[in-house]
Structures are given as structure tokens and as C-alpha cells.
Amino acid sequence: LSLLQFKPAPMYILDEVDAALDLSHTQNIGQLLRTRFKGSQFLVVSLKDGMFNNANVLFKTRFKDGTSVVEVKCQMSRKCV
């Protein structure tokens, strides 16, 4: 994370970065990304509510009848569950 502050990029993609963490640590990472890196965008793949609660926009994806379906669950709210 210190490298992100030293030389920030405009966008980061994180795939299940919280997979091995418990809920409290997942919540901490979500809050950290939300508060410390306001000038960057993060696309985060996660299955845990701790990340969802810190999202600006939450997308739900599922596979139905051989087709991927993407829906927006919430936008610009503090709690996106």
C-alpha cells in the first residue's frame, strides 16, 4: 500500500484480495481503500460483505441460461448490501 501512495495509478484491479481474511479484516481493507486512495479507482472482486459495505457502486453478476447477467445493486451509498 505504501507503493500505491508513492506512485499512484488511476485504476487498480483486485481479485478476491480478502479471500483468506475474516470479516473484520475485510472491513478494514474496504475502509482503507475508501479513505486513503480517493484519487484512484478500484475494481474489486469479493464475496464478502465487508467489501460490499465500502463500495460506491456494487455490481452483481450471475450466470443464467448460458448468459452472464450483470445488475447494479446500489450506487453512491455508504451501505451497499
C-alpha positions as a Markdown table, in Angstrom:
| # | Residue | x | y | z |
|---|---|---|---|---|
| 1 | Leu | 0.0 | 0.0 | 0.0 |
| 2 | Ser | 2.9 | 2.4 | 0.5 |
| 3 | Leu | 3.8 | 1.9 | -3.1 |
| 4 | Leu | 0.3 | 3.0 | -4.1 |
| 5 | Gln | 0.8 | 6.2 | -2.2 |
| 6 | Phe | 4.3 | 6.8 | -3.6 |
| 7 | Lys | 3.4 | 6.4 | -7.2 |
| 8 | Pro | -0.4 | 6.1 | -7.6 |
| 9 | Ala | -2.1 | 4.7 | -10.7 |
| 10 | Pro | -5.5 | 5.8 | -11.8 |
| 11 | Met | -7.0 | 2.3 | -11.5 |
| 12 | Tyr | -6.4 | -1.0 | -9.7 |
| 13 | Ile | -8.0 | -4.4 | -10.2 |
| 14 | Leu | -8.0 | -6.7 | -7.1 |
| 15 | Asp | -9.4 | -10.2 | -7.4 |
| 16 | Glu | -10.5 | -11.7 | -4.0 |
| 17 | Val | -7.7 | -9.9 | -2.1 |
| 18 | Asp | -9.8 | -10.6 | 1.0 |
| 19 | Ala | -10.3 | -14.3 | 0.4 |
| 20 | Ala | -8.2 | -15.5 | 3.4 |
| 21 | Leu | -9.3 | -12.8 | 5.8 |
| 22 | Asp | -12.0 | -12.8 | 8.4 |
| 23 | Leu | -14.8 | -10.2 | 8.3 |
| 24 | Ser | -13.2 | -7.6 | 10.5 |
| 25 | His | -10.0 | -7.5 | 8.4 |
| 26 | Thr | -12.0 | -7.4 | 5.2 |
| 27 | Gln | -13.9 | -4.4 | 6.6 |
| 28 | Asn | -10.6 | -2.8 | 7.4 |
| 29 | Ile | -9.3 | -3.2 | 3.9 |
| 30 | Gly | -12.5 | -1.8 | 2.4 |
| 31 | Gln | -12.3 | 1.3 | 4.7 |
| 32 | Leu | -8.6 | 1.7 | 3.9 |
| 33 | Leu | -9.3 | 1.7 | 0.1 |
| 34 | Arg | -12.2 | 4.1 | 0.5 |
| 35 | Thr | -10.4 | 6.6 | 2.7 |
| 36 | Arg | -6.7 | 6.6 | 1.8 |
| 37 | Phe | -6.9 | 6.3 | -2.0 |
| 38 | Lys | -9.6 | 8.7 | -3.0 |
| 39 | Gly | -7.8 | 9.7 | -6.2 |
| 40 | Ser | -7.8 | 6.2 | -7.6 |
| 41 | Gln | -10.5 | 3.7 | -8.8 |
| 42 | Phe | -10.6 | 0.2 | -7.6 |
| 43 | Leu | -12.3 | -2.7 | -9.3 |
| 44 | Val | -12.6 | -5.3 | -6.5 |
| 45 | Val | -13.9 | -8.9 | -6.9 |
| 46 | Ser | -15.1 | -10.1 | -3.5 |
| 47 | Leu | -17.6 | -12.5 | -1.9 |
| 48 | Lys | -17.6 | -10.8 | 1.5 |
| 49 | Asp | -19.9 | -8.1 | 3.0 |
| 50 | Gly | -17.0 | -6.2 | 4.5 |
| 51 | Met | -16.0 | -5.1 | 1.0 |
| 52 | Phe | -19.6 | -4.5 | -0.2 |
| 53 | Asn | -20.2 | -2.1 | 2.7 |
| 54 | Asn | -17.5 | 0.2 | 1.4 |
| 55 | Ala | -18.4 | 0.2 | -2.2 |
| 56 | Asn | -19.5 | 3.3 | -4.2 |
| 57 | Val | -21.1 | 1.0 | -6.8 |
| 58 | Leu | -21.9 | -2.6 | -6.4 |
| 59 | Phe | -22.5 | -5.0 | -9.3 |
| 60 | Lys | -24.0 | -8.5 | -9.0 |
| 61 | Thr | -23.0 | -11.0 | -11.7 |
| 62 | Arg | -24.6 | -14.4 | -12.3 |
| 63 | Phe | -24.8 | -17.0 | -15.0 |
| 64 | Lys | -28.4 | -17.7 | -16.2 |
| 65 | Asp | -29.4 | -19.8 | -19.2 |
| 66 | Gly | -25.9 | -19.7 | -20.7 |
| 67 | Thr | -25.6 | -15.9 | -20.4 |
| 68 | Ser | -23.8 | -13.7 | -18.0 |
| 69 | Val | -26.2 | -11.3 | -16.3 |
| 70 | Val | -24.9 | -8.1 | -14.6 |
| 71 | Glu | -27.0 | -5.9 | -12.5 |
| 72 | Val | -26.3 | -2.7 | -10.5 |
| 73 | Lys | -27.3 | -3.4 | -6.8 |
| 74 | Cys | -26.6 | 0.1 | -5.5 |
| 75 | Gln | -24.8 | 3.4 | -6.3 |
| 76 | Met | -23.1 | 6.0 | -4.2 |
| 77 | Ser | -24.4 | 4.9 | -0.8 |
| 78 | Arg | -22.4 | 4.1 | 2.3 |
| 79 | Lys | -24.0 | 0.7 | 2.8 |
| 80 | Cys | -24.3 | -1.3 | -0.4 |
| 81 | Val | -25.6 | -4.7 | 0.8 |
